[in-house]
């Protein structure tokens, strides 16, 4: 019985570790997306200022 409980605890720990790893991967992907969006925003702002000066 004790061995089964220990096995269950180990399995739960492994699941938590996998969950944290998945969250970390998702966070890094979201960070990359945010950086790309911020870059596109800066480009569009630059183009807008350029068009405003032209007009």
C-alpha positions as CSV (number, residue, x, y, z in Angstrom):
1,X,0.0,0.0,0.0
2,X,2.8,2.4,0.9
3,X,4.6,1.7,-2.3
4,X,1.4,2.5,-4.3
5,X,1.1,5.8,-2.5
6,X,4.7,6.6,-3.2
7,X,4.3,5.7,-6.8
8,X,1.2,7.9,-7.0
9,X,3.2,10.8,-5.5
10,X,6.0,10.3,-8.0
11,X,3.6,10.2,-10.9
12,X,1.9,13.4,-9.6
13,X,5.3,15.1,-9.3
14,X,6.2,14.1,-12.9
15,X,2.9,15.5,-14.1
16,X,3.5,18.8,-12.3
17,X,7.0,19.0,-13.9
18,X,5.6,18.3,-17.3
19,X,2.9,20.9,-16.8
20,X,5.5,23.5,-15.7
21,X,7.6,22.7,-18.7
22,X,4.7,23.1,-21.1
23,X,3.8,26.4,-19.4
24,X,7.4,27.6,-19.9
25,X,7.4,26.6,-23.6
26,X,4.1,28.4,-24.1
27,X,5.4,31.5,-22.3
28,X,8.5,31.7,-24.5
29,X,6.3,31.3,-27.6
30,X,4.0,34.1,-26.4
31,X,7.0,36.3,-25.7
32,X,8.3,35.8,-29.2
33,X,4.9,36.7,-30.6
34,X,4.7,39.8,-28.5
35,X,8.2,40.9,-29.6
36,X,7.2,40.4,-33.3
37,X,4.0,42.3,-32.8
38,X,5.9,45.2,-31.1
39,X,8.4,45.2,-34.0
40,X,5.5,45.4,-36.5
41,X,3.9,48.2,-34.5
42,X,7.1,50.2,-34.5
43,X,7.4,49.7,-38.3
44,X,3.8,50.9,-38.8
45,X,4.4,53.9,-36.6
46,X,7.4,54.8,-38.6
47,X,5.5,54.5,-41.9
48,X,2.6,56.5,-40.5
49,X,4.9,59.4,-39.4
50,X,6.6,59.2,-42.9
51,X,3.2,59.5,-44.6
52,X,2.1,62.3,-42.3
53,X,5.2,64.3,-43.2
54,X,4.6,63.6,-46.9
55,X,1.1,64.9,-46.6
